[in-house]
Amino acid sequence: MSLNEKQKYTEEELRNRSIQLNPNNEAFWKCRGRKKRPKDWKRTAKST
């Protein structure tokens, strides 16, 4: 695991954050209390 020079985060931490901010990924929905990504995720993501 290497650290990002500016922010001092590991690549794994940056990857995890990116995944959790991507509404196309199930981790986005799981960290918001959903069991999985909804079928209408594009419309639902705009309201979150």
N, C-alpha and C positions, 0 to 999 in steps of 0.2 A: 504494500500500500504506500503510494507516494503522496506527499502533501502538495496541495495547491499553494504556490508561492505567495499569492496575495491574501488569500483568506484562511490559509492553514487548515483546510479540510482535506480529508483523504479522498481519493477517487471513489471509494465505496460510498462515502457519505454524500458526495456530490451526485453520484448515480442514483442513490436512493431518493434524494430530494427531487431530482428530475422526474423519476418515476411517479412519485406521489403528487406531483403538480400536473401530470399528464392525464386528462380525463379519458383518454383512449386506453389507459392501463387499469387493470382491476385493482391495483394497490391504491389508486386515487380514490376509488369508491369504498374500499375496505377501511381506509383510515378516516372516512367520513361516516362510518357506521352501517354501510350497506354490505350485504353478503356477496354481491357480485355487480358487475357493470350492468345497468339497465339497458334494455333493447333500444330505448330512445335516448341514449346517453348524450348525443350531440345537443339535443334540445334541453335536456336536464342539466347538462354541464353549464349552459349559459346562465342558468338561474342560481348556481352555487357560488 
